[in-house]
Amino acid sequence: MPLFFAAQAKKEASVTALSRQRAKRPQIHAPVGQGVRQIWEAANLSQRRAILSEVLVGVKVLPKPNSAPKKFLAEYYVPLWKTDD
């Protein structure tokens, strides 16, 4: 049992350190609204993630038939947008 507790303490310390690092990062506020398409084109990866987190809850993945090609097909992915309710 001591081996388990030692490993658990090490993992908890790692998670705590990562949480502290994340808290120190500057928060990026996404410019959502009019003109966001132009901003998207010039945005880096972090900025694009911030924009998506402002407007998107998730993506629903629909089942593909076995006969479908093994490549990305947009019709099997449905964006779940945030609403203002």
N, C-alpha and C positions, 0 to 999 in steps of 0.2 A: 503493500500500500504506500509506503513513503515515496516510491518512484512516481506513482500517479500524482501525488500532491506536489512534488517538485516540478513535474512537467506542467501541471495546472498553474502553478504560481508563475512559471516562466511565460506561459501563454497570456496570462492576465496582465503581466508587466508589459508584454509586447503590444497588446491591445490598448493599454493605457497610454503608452508612448505614441502609438499611431493616432489616437484620439487627440492628444495634445498637439501633434504636428498639424493635424487637420484644422484644429481650432485656430492656429496661428496663421493659416493661409488667408489672404484677403478674399472677402466675399465679392463675387462678380454679380452685378445687377444687370439683368438682361433688358435691353431696350425693345420691349414687345409693343407692337402696334404699327402705326403707319411708318413705312420705310424700312421695316425689318428685313425685307428681302435684300436690299442693298447692303445693309449691315451684315447679314449672313455671309454674303460673298467675301467680305473683307475680314471676317472674324476668324480667330484661331480656334483650336479644338476646345479649349476651356470656355471661351465665349459662346461657342455653339452649344456646348452642353448646358450652359446657364440659360440660354434662350429656350432650349427644349424643356428644361425643368420648369420653366415658367408656364408653358402652354400644354405640356403633354403629361398625362398620368401614366401611360404605358402603351404597349402595343399588344394587341390580341393576335396570336398566331393561329390561323385556321389550318385544319388538317389538309394535307395534300394527298391526292390519290397516288397510288403506287405508280401509275402510268405517267405522272407528271415529270417533266425534266428535272434533273438534279442540279438546278441552278436557282438563283433568286428570282422569284416571281412576285411582284408587288401585290397582286390581287389576293395573296394569302396572308397579308399583313394589314391589320386594320388599326390605325392610330386611335388612341383613346384620349380625346382632348379634355382639358380642364374646362369646367363651366363656371359661370359667375353666380350660381345659385346659392 
